[in-house]
Amino acid sequence: MNILVDIGFRAASASLCVSFGRRVWSGLAARQIQSWQRPSIFDLFQERKPPVYQRDAEPVGFWMQICLQGGAAAMGLVSAIVGWHPNG
């Protein structure tokens, strides 16, 4: 059973890495990036979209999203390489 958990964990981590990596790459190319989280829990029940940060209009928000999503891609890559090791 442990090997199935490890395979599932690595697959989920690799998909996280690819997903966030694509978002960061396209955000840098298009000079705008969409936030991956909604501003409030109540926005789940409404039809509002997450904010889009443009590099020229909101540089702090843009670079914060680039760093957060790039960090998530890096963590996904590391966890896909290392794998799942419970209890040593």
PASEBA-1860 file (N, C-alpha, C; in nm, 3 decimals):
! residues 88
1> MNILVDIG> 0.082/-0.120/0.000/0.000/0.000/0.000/0.087/0.126/0.000 ~ 0.203/0.120/0.065/0.290/0.236/0.072/0.341/0.279/-0.065 ~ 0.364/0.184/-0.153/0.414/0.219/-0.286/0.307/0.292/-0.367 ~ 0.181/0.258/-0.347/0.073/0.328/-0.416/0.059/0.471/-0.366 ~ 0.077/0.490/-0.237/0.073/0.625/-0.181/0.189/0.707/-0.238 ~ 0.306/0.647/-0.248/0.422/0.717/-0.302/0.401/0.755/-0.448 ~ 0.348/0.664/-0.526/0.323/0.692/-0.668/0.219/0.801/-0.683 ~ 0.112/0.794/-0.604/0.008/0.897/-0.609/0.061/1.033/-0.566
9> FRAASASL> 0.143/1.033/-0.462/0.202/1.158/-0.414/0.293/1.220/-0.519 ~ 0.375/1.138/-0.582/0.465/1.190/-0.686/0.387/1.241/-0.808 ~ 0.280/1.172/-0.845/0.198/1.217/-0.958/0.130/1.350/-0.926 ~ 0.075/1.362/-0.806/0.011/1.488/-0.767/0.113/1.601/-0.759 ~ 0.230/1.573/-0.708/0.335/1.675/-0.699/0.383/1.719/-0.836 ~ 0.398/1.625/-0.927/0.441/1.659/-1.063/0.336/1.743/-1.134 ~ 0.208/1.710/-1.114/0.103/1.789/-1.178/0.096/1.929/-1.118 ~ 0.121/1.941/-0.988/0.127/2.072/-0.924/0.242/2.154/-0.981
17> CVSFGRRV> 0.356/2.090/-1.000/0.473/2.157/-1.055/0.447/2.207/-1.197 ~ 0.389/2.122/-1.279/0.361/2.160/-1.418/0.256/2.271/-1.424 ~ 0.151/2.259/-1.344/0.044/2.357/-1.346/0.093/2.496/-1.305 ~ 0.160/2.503/-1.192/0.209/2.633/-1.146/0.324/2.683/-1.233 ~ 0.405/2.595/-1.286/0.512/2.637/-1.376/0.458/2.701/-1.503 ~ 0.352/2.643/-1.557/0.289/2.702/-1.677/0.228/2.838/-1.646 ~ 0.166/2.849/-1.527/0.105/2.977/-1.490/0.211/3.086/-1.477 ~ 0.324/3.052/-1.416/0.431/3.150/-1.399/0.492/3.187/-1.534
25> WSGLAARQ> 0.516/3.087/-1.617/0.577/3.113/-1.748/0.485/3.200/-1.834 ~ 0.357/3.168/-1.839/0.266/3.249/-1.920/0.244/3.386/-1.856 ~ 0.251/3.394/-1.723/0.238/3.524/-1.657/0.355/3.615/-1.688 ~ 0.475/3.559/-1.693/0.591/3.640/-1.729/0.587/3.681/-1.876 ~ 0.539/3.594/-1.961/0.532/3.625/-2.104/0.424/3.729/-2.134 ~ 0.309/3.717/-2.068/0.197/3.808/-2.095/0.200/3.933/-2.009 ~ 0.291/3.940/-1.912/0.304/4.052/-1.819/0.181/4.072/-1.733 ~ 0.106/3.964/-1.710/-0.006/3.966/-1.617/-0.029/3.824/-1.568
33> IQSWQRPS> -0.074/3.813/-1.444/-0.095/3.681/-1.386/-0.222/3.685/-1.301 ~ -0.296/3.576/-1.307/-0.419/3.565/-1.229/-0.388/3.496/-1.097 ~ -0.446/3.548/-0.991/-0.425/3.489/-0.860/-0.486/3.350/-0.855 ~ -0.423/3.260/-0.782/-0.474/3.123/-0.774/-0.574/3.107/-0.662 ~ -0.586/3.207/-0.576/-0.681/3.199/-0.466/-0.782/3.310/-0.475 ~ -0.896/3.285/-0.420/-1.000/3.387/-0.416/-0.980/3.474/-0.292 ~ -1.021/3.601/-0.298/-0.997/3.689/-0.184/-1.075/3.650/-0.058 ~ -1.188/3.583/-0.072/-1.271/3.551/0.043/-1.340/3.418/0.022
41> IFDLFQER> -1.378/3.354/0.132/-1.450/3.227/0.123/-1.589/3.248/0.062 ~ -1.644/3.367/0.078/-1.777/3.395/0.025/-1.777/3.408/-0.127 ~ -1.660/3.426/-0.185/-1.651/3.435/-0.331/-1.673/3.301/-0.398 ~ -1.670/3.192/-0.322/-1.700/3.061/-0.380/-1.845/3.052/-0.424 ~ -1.931/3.128/-0.359/-2.074/3.123/-0.388/-2.116/3.229/-0.488 ~ -2.023/3.309/-0.533/-2.053/3.413/-0.629/-1.980/3.385/-0.759 ~ -2.010/3.461/-0.860/-1.951/3.439/-0.992/-1.830/3.528/-1.017 ~ -1.769/3.581/-0.911/-1.653/3.667/-0.930/-1.528/3.585/-0.958
49> KPPVYQRD> -1.442/3.639/-1.041/-1.316/3.572/-1.074/-1.205/3.625/-0.983 ~ -1.101/3.546/-0.963/-0.986/3.596/-0.886/-0.921/3.715/-0.957 ~ -0.856/3.803/-0.881/-0.796/3.922/-0.944/-0.681/3.887/-1.038 ~ -0.665/3.973/-1.137/-0.555/3.962/-1.233/-0.460/4.078/-1.206 ~ -0.333/4.046/-1.183/-0.232/4.147/-1.155/-0.150/4.172/-1.281 ~ -0.144/4.299/-1.322/-0.063/4.336/-1.438/0.070/4.393/-1.390 ~ 0.174/4.365/-1.465/0.309/4.403/-1.422/0.327/4.554/-1.415 ~ 0.269/4.627/-1.509/0.287/4.771/-1.512/0.193/4.843/-1.416
57> AEPVGFWM> 0.072/4.791/-1.397/-0.026/4.858/-1.312/-0.007/4.824/-1.164 ~ 0.019/4.698/-1.133/0.034/4.653/-0.994/0.160/4.566/-0.981 ~ 0.277/4.629/-0.980/0.400/4.548/-0.980/0.420/4.466/-0.852 ~ 0.377/4.516/-0.737/0.397/4.443/-0.612/0.312/4.317/-0.611 ~ 0.185/4.330/-0.646/0.096/4.214/-0.652/0.141/4.114/-0.758 ~ 0.188/4.165/-0.871/0.236/4.078/-0.978/0.354/3.994/-0.931 ~ 0.455/4.058/-0.870/0.574/3.984/-0.828/0.546/3.896/-0.708 ~ 0.450/3.935/-0.624/0.411/3.845/-0.514/0.351/3.717/-0.569
65> QICLQGGA> 0.264/3.728/-0.669/0.203/3.610/-0.728/0.306/3.526/-0.802 ~ 0.398/3.591/-0.872/0.504/3.517/-0.941/0.588/3.438/-0.840 ~ 0.625/3.502/-0.729/0.707/3.433/-0.628/0.629/3.321/-0.559 ~ 0.504/3.344/-0.524/0.424/3.241/-0.458/0.401/3.121/-0.550 ~ 0.362/3.148/-0.674/0.334/3.039/-0.765/0.462/2.972/-0.813 ~ 0.569/3.048/-0.826/0.698/2.987/-0.859/0.750/2.900/-0.746 ~ 0.728/2.945/-0.623/0.766/2.864/-0.507/0.684/2.736/-0.499 ~ 0.556/2.745/-0.532/0.472/2.624/-0.533/0.520/2.527/-0.640
73> AAMGLVSA> 0.562/2.579/-0.755/0.614/2.492/-0.860/0.745/2.426/-0.816 ~ 0.830/2.502/-0.748/0.957/2.445/-0.699/0.932/2.340/-0.592 ~ 0.838/2.366/-0.501/0.806/2.266/-0.398/0.746/2.140/-0.460 ~ 0.665/2.158/-0.564/0.611/2.042/-0.634/0.720/1.960/-0.700 ~ 0.819/2.027/-0.758/0.931/1.957/-0.820/1.013/1.880/-0.717 ~ 1.043/1.944/-0.606/1.122/1.879/-0.501/1.047/1.760/-0.443 ~ 0.919/1.776/-0.416/0.843/1.664/-0.358/0.821/1.553/-0.460 ~ 0.818/1.585/-0.589/0.807/1.479/-0.689/0.937/1.400/-0.699
81> IVGWHPNG> 1.050/1.466/-0.677/1.178/1.397/-0.682/1.201/1.316/-0.554 ~ 1.175/1.376/-0.440/1.201/1.310/-0.311/1.099/1.202/-0.283 ~ 0.972/1.231/-0.307/0.867/1.132/-0.283/0.812/1.137/-0.142 ~ 0.736/1.036/-0.107/0.668/1.028/0.021/0.746/0.934/0.111 ~ 0.791/0.985/0.226/0.868/0.903/0.320/0.811/0.917/0.461 ~ 0.701/0.852/0.492/0.650/0.861/0.629/0.734/0.774/0.723 ~ 0.762/0.826/0.839/0.835/0.754/0.944/0.972/0.704/0.897 ~ 1.041/0.787/0.823/1.178/0.751/0.783/1.180/0.679/0.657
END
